[in-house]
């Protein structure tokens, strides 16, 4: 049983199980599925969907199952993504530091410009009314699902191919850009930026009192008594409490609360170097940040199970213009954008490609990166109000799984030579 559970968690298959279950449920008994998604946990709660004041009634919040997963628990998922981005940028040997990251970073720009251009361009061709309906979903096809892209990349290129590292660099940078887009382009309510001071205070406070101050007090003491006390006795609890405060600040600020843990990630003690996403060496690191990440891996996979279950339940009759626009943005825009900008970086700007990679490999990488799934589903859920356009956009995110098959075929056509570790 343990091996089965480990396989499901390591390969992010719980998310797929949740999504498939949702599709079957929504297409066999939509009403019962909808009642499940919007199940009220707590009316007039301190957190939850905000109902504006009207007819003499004060504003109040309702905590639903959908809000609990999408807005609260998914913060753990984005915290892990933020941890990888943070380490890649600031640590020694971080994958997004220095010239080695230049070509993947420019390819990432192409992997966003291409999908946006295709999405909005085709929407304009379809007519003004369609454009008005779907324009706010421009960011949906910019996403890349890191976990599934990594799995497909290993199938196409083999675990030892330099294109795998290139793909991971691109996906991490894509995540960083996606977090910024979510924060800036999709506020959940009227902005109240003063509440971000609460998040900032939580981050500064936990860093100073539980990280910087103990280190200052331990100067000249080999046994580091203060830092050791905090690490052994208090463990992750100060950061968990600060995370809760930061999350609440984000919720009240109007920014999406799923991003609420990001200010706390840089404050947590971390290793002095990064080994890279999915690197087996990271399992043996004992710094607080890596310990928290590995402790959260299994719970986050369960969260993703419920995320798929609560967001992928779309009736097949919901397929519409937004479906094809999202799919075209991913399957057409991603490969073209990554190829064009990657070629410019490697050949025109002379930044080069990793040894053993060909320009044509960028097409295959673009096809793999077109698997939007998790983040595309998430963006679709915040870009549009619940209704036919949102459902159609979600169907496009789900259909992006076809990019895996396209990538495998593209690998065969371009004669990719698989490289094992």
C-alpha positions in Angstrom: 0.0 0.0 0.0 2.9 2.4 0.8 4.4 1.9 -2.6 1.1 2.7 -4.3 0.7 5.8 -2.2 4.3 6.9 -2.9 3.8 6.4 -6.6 0.6 8.5 -6.6 2.2 11.3 -4.7 5.5 11.3 -6.5 3.8 11.5 -9.9 1.1 14.0 -9.0 -1.6 11.5 -10.0 -4.0 12.5 -7.3 -4.7 15.7 -9.2 -5.6 13.7 -12.3 -7.8 11.4 -10.2 -9.6 14.4 -8.8 -10.1 16.0 -12.2 -11.4 12.8 -13.8 -13.7 12.1 -10.9 -15.0 15.7 -11.2 -15.6 15.4 -15.0 -17.6 12.1 -14.5 -19.6 13.5 -11.6 -20.4 16.8 -13.3 -21.6 15.0 -16.5 -23.7 12.5 -14.7 -25.2 14.6 -11.8 -24.4 18.2 -12.2 -26.7 19.5 -9.5 -25.2 17.3 -6.8 -21.7 18.2 -8.0 -22.5 21.9 -7.8 -24.0 21.5 -4.3 -20.8 19.7 -3.2 -18.5 22.4 -4.6 -20.5 25.2 -3.0 -21.1 23.4 0.3 -21.3 26.0 3.1 -18.9 25.3 6.0 -19.4 28.5 7.9 -21.8 31.4 7.2 -20.9 34.8 8.6 -17.3 33.6 9.0 -14.1 35.7 9.5 -12.8 34.4 6.2 -14.5 33.3 2.9 -16.4 34.8 0.0 -17.3 38.4 0.6 -21.0 39.3 0.2 -21.4 43.0 -0.2 -23.8 45.0 2.0 -27.2 45.4 0.6 -30.8 46.1 1.6 -29.8 47.2 5.1 -27.7 44.0 5.7 -24.0 44.4 6.6 -21.3 42.8 4.5 -20.4 39.3 5.6 -18.3 36.3 4.5 -19.2 32.7 3.8 -16.6 29.9 4.0 -17.4 27.3 1.4 -15.6 24.1 0.5 -14.5 25.7 -2.8 -13.0 28.8 -0.9 -11.3 26.5 1.6 -9.4 24.7 -1.1 -8.8 27.4 -3.8 -8.1 30.3 -1.6 -6.7 28.9 1.7 -5.2 25.4 1.1 -3.8 26.2 -2.4 -1.6 28.7 -0.6 0.5 25.7 0.4 1.0 24.8 -3.3 2.0 28.3 -4.3 4.3 28.5 -1.3 6.2 25.4 -2.6 6.4 27.0 -6.1 7.6 30.2 -4.5 10.3 28.4 -2.6 11.7 26.9 -5.8 11.6 30.3 -7.5 13.3 32.0 -4.5 16.1 29.5 -4.3 16.7 29.6 -8.0 17.1 33.3 -7.9 19.1 34.0 -4.7 21.1 31.0 -3.7 24.6 30.0 -4.9 24.3 27.8 -8.0 20.6 28.8 -8.3 19.3 27.8 -11.7 18.0 31.3 -12.5 21.3 33.1 -11.7 23.9 34.2 -14.2 24.2 33.8 -17.9 23.2 30.1 -17.9 19.6 31.2 -17.3 19.5 33.9 -20.0 18.3 31.7 -22.9 15.6 29.9 -20.8 14.4 33.2 -19.4 14.0 34.7 -22.9 12.3 31.5 -24.0 10.0 31.9 -21.1 9.1 35.4 -22.3 8.3 33.8 -25.7 6.2 31.2 -23.9 4.0 33.9 -22.5 4.0 36.4 -25.4 3.1 33.6 -27.9 0.0 32.2 -26.1 -1.3 35.7 -25.2 -0.9 36.8 -28.9 -2.7 33.7 -30.2 -5.4 33.9 -27.6 -6.3 37.5 -28.0 -5.6 37.5 -31.8 -8.0 34.7 -32.5 -10.5 36.2 -30.1 -10.4 39.4 -32.2 -10.9 37.4 -35.4 -14.0 35.7 -33.8 -15.6 39.1 -33.3 -16.0 42.0 -30.9 -18.6 40.3 -28.7 -16.4 37.2 -28.3 -13.4 39.3 -27.5 -15.2 41.2 -24.8 -16.4 38.0 -23.2 -13.0 36.2 -23.2 -10.4 39.0 -23.0 -9.9 38.8 -19.3 -8.7 35.2 -19.7 -5.5 36.2 -21.6 -3.2 34.8 -18.8 -4.8 31.3 -18.8 -2.6 29.9 -21.6 0.6 31.4 -20.3 0.9 28.7 -17.5 3.1 25.6 -17.5 2.4 22.7 -15.1 5.9 22.0 -13.7 5.2 18.5 -12.4 3.5 17.1 -15.5 5.8 18.8 -17.9 8.7 17.3 -16.0 7.2 13.8 -16.3 6.5 14.2 -20.0 9.9 15.7 -20.6 11.6 12.6 -19.1 9.5 10.4 -21.4 10.5 12.4 -24.5 14.1 13.3 -23.8 15.2 10.9 -21.1 16.3 11.9 -17.6 19.8 12.9 -18.6 19.1 15.1 -21.6 20.2 18.8 -21.2 16.7 19.8 -22.4 15.3 18.6 -19.1 17.2 21.2 -17.2 16.3 23.8 -19.8 12.6 22.8 -19.4 12.7 23.1 -15.6 14.4 26.5 -15.8 11.7 27.7 -18.1 8.9 26.2 -16.0 10.3 27.8 -12.8 10.5 31.2 -14.5 7.0 30.7 -15.8 5.8 30.1 -12.3 7.5 33.3 -11.1 5.8 35.3 -13.9 2.5 33.5 -13.2 2.6 34.5 -9.5 3.1 38.2 -10.5 0.3 38.0 -13.0 -2.1 36.5 -10.4 -1.2 39.2 -7.9 -1.4 42.2 -10.3 -4.0 41.2 -12.9 -6.6 39.3 -10.8 -7.4 40.9 -7.5 -10.3 39.1 -5.7 -12.1 42.3 -4.6 -11.6 46.0 -4.3 -7.9 46.6 -3.4 -7.0 47.7 0.1 -3.2 47.8 -0.1 -2.8 49.0 3.5 -3.6 45.4 4.5 -0.3 44.3 2.8 1.5 46.1 5.7 0.1 43.3 7.9 1.8 40.7 5.7 5.0 42.7 5.6 5.0 43.1 9.4 4.5 39.3 9.8 7.4 38.6 7.4 9.8 41.2 9.0 8.9 40.2 12.5 9.3 36.4 12.1 12.6 37.0 10.2 14.1 39.3 12.8 13.0 37.6 16.0 13.4 34.0 15.0 16.2 34.1 12.4 18.3 37.3 12.5 18.2 38.0 16.3 19.2 34.5 17.4 22.1 34.5 15.0 23.3 37.8 16.3 23.1 36.5 19.9 25.1 33.4 18.9 28.1 35.2 17.5 31.2 33.8 18.9 29.4 30.8 20.4 30.2 27.5 18.6 27.2 25.6 20.0 24.8 28.4 18.8 22.4 27.9 21.8 19.7 30.4 20.7 19.4 29.3 17.1 19.5 25.6 18.3 16.7 26.3 20.8 14.5 27.9 18.2 15.1 25.1 15.7 14.6 22.3 18.1 11.9 23.6 20.4 9.9 26.0 18.2 10.6 24.4 14.9 8.3 25.7 12.1 5.6 27.1 14.4 6.7 30.8 14.3 6.7 30.7 10.5 3.3 28.9 10.5 1.8 31.6 12.6 3.4 34.4 10.5 2.0 32.6 7.4 -1.5 32.7 8.8 -1.2 36.5 9.6 0.3 37.1 6.1 -2.5 35.1 4.4 -5.1 37.1 6.3 -3.5 40.3 5.2 -3.6 39.2 1.6 -7.2 38.2 1.9 -8.2 41.6 3.3 -6.0 43.5 0.7 -7.9 42.2 -2.3 -5.0 40.3 -3.7 -5.6 36.6 -4.2 -5.1 35.0 -0.8 -3.6 31.8 -2.3 -0.5 34.0 -2.7 -0.5 34.9 1.0 2.4 32.7 2.2 4.9 34.1 -0.4 6.2 36.9 1.8 7.1 34.4 4.5 9.1 32.0 2.3 12.3 34.2 2.1 12.3 34.6 5.9 12.7 30.8 6.6 16.3 29.6 7.2 17.5 27.9 4.0 20.5 26.1 2.5 23.3 28.1 1.1 22.9 26.5 -2.4 20.2 25.1 -4.6 20.4 21.6 -6.2 17.4 22.2 -8.5 13.8 21.2 -8.7 13.2 17.5 -8.2 16.9 17.0 -7.3 17.3 13.9 -5.1 20.1 15.7 -3.2 17.5 18.1 -1.7 15.9 15.2 0.2 19.0 15.1 2.5 19.1 18.8 3.3 18.2 19.6 6.9 17.6 23.4 6.6 14.1 24.5 7.8 12.9 25.6 4.4 13.6 22.2 2.8 12.2 20.3 5.8 9.0 22.2 5.6 8.8 21.6 1.8 9.2 17.9 2.1 6.8 17.7 5.1 4.2 19.5 2.9 4.6 17.4 -0.2 2.1 14.7 0.7 -0.5 17.1 2.2 -0.2 19.4 -0.9 -0.9 16.4 -3.2 -4.1 15.8 -1.2 -4.9 19.4 -1.6 -4.4 19.1 -5.4 -6.7 16.0 -5.4 -9.5 18.3 -4.0 -8.5 21.2 -6.2 -9.0 18.9 -9.3 -12.3 17.6 -7.8 -13.7 21.1 -7.1 -12.5 22.8 -10.3 -12.5 20.3 -13.1 -16.2 19.4 -13.0 -17.3 21.0 -16.2 -20.1 19.6 -18.4 -18.9 18.7 -21.9 -21.7 20.9 -23.2 -19.8 23.8 -21.8 -17.2 23.6 -24.6 -17.2 27.0 -26.4 -15.0 29.7 -27.9 -12.9 30.1 -24.7 -12.1 26.3 -24.8 -10.5 26.6 -28.3 -8.8 29.9 -27.5 -7.1 28.5 -24.4 -6.1 25.4 -26.2 -4.8 27.3 -29.2 -2.9 29.6 -27.0 -1.2 26.7 -25.3 -0.7 24.2 -28.1 0.1 26.8 -30.9 1.3 29.9 -29.0 3.7 28.1 -26.6 5.8 26.2 -29.1 6.0 29.2 -31.5 6.9 31.7 -28.8 9.5 29.5 -27.1 11.1 28.6 -30.5 11.2 32.2 -31.7 12.5 33.8 -28.5 14.8 30.8 -27.8 16.3 31.1 -31.3 16.8 34.9 -30.8 18.6 34.3 -27.5 20.8 31.5 -28.8 21.6 32.7 -32.3 21.0 36.5 -32.6 22.1 37.4 -29.0 24.7 34.7 -29.0 23.7 33.4 -25.6 23.8 29.8 -26.8 22.1 26.6 -25.8 23.2 23.9 -23.3 25.7 21.5 -24.8 23.8 18.6 -26.4 20.7 20.7 -27.2 19.5 21.6 -30.7 17.4 24.5 -31.8 14.7 22.1 -33.0 14.5 20.8 -29.4 12.9 24.1 -28.5 9.8 23.1 -30.5 9.5 19.9 -28.4 10.1 21.8 -25.2 7.3 24.2 -26.3 4.9 21.4 -26.8 5.7 20.0 -23.4 5.4 23.4 -21.8 1.9 23.7 -23.3 0.6 21.4 -20.5 -1.1 24.2 -18.5 -3.5 22.1 -16.4 -3.1 23.0 -12.7 -2.2 26.7 -12.9 -4.3 27.2 -16.0 -7.3 25.8 -14.2 -6.5 28.1 -11.2 -6.2 31.2 -13.4 -9.5 30.3 -15.2 -11.3 30.1 -11.9 -10.2 33.7 -11.0 -10.2 35.3 -14.5 -14.0 34.7 -15.0 -17.0 34.6 -12.8 -18.7 31.2 -12.4 -20.6 30.5 -15.6 -20.4 29.3 -19.2 -17.2 31.3 -20.1 -15.3 30.1 -17.0 -16.4 26.5 -17.7 -15.4 26.7 -21.3 -12.0 28.1 -20.3 -11.5 25.3 -17.8 -12.2 22.7 -20.5 -9.4 24.2 -22.5 -7.0 23.9 -19.6 -8.1 20.3 -19.2 -7.7 19.5 -22.9 -4.1 20.8 -22.6 -3.2 17.3 -21.6 -3.3 16.5 -25.3 0.0 18.5 -25.5 1.7 15.5 -23.9 0.8 13.3 -26.9 1.8 16.1 -29.3 5.2 16.4 -27.6 5.8 12.7 -27.8 5.0 12.8 -31.6 7.1 15.9 -32.1 10.0 14.1 -30.3 9.8 11.2 -32.8 9.5 13.5 -35.8 12.5 15.7 -34.7 14.5 12.5 -33.9 15.2 13.3 -30.3 17.9 11.1 -28.9 16.9 10.0 -25.4 19.6 10.3 -22.8 19.5 8.3 -19.5 21.1 9.3 -16.3 
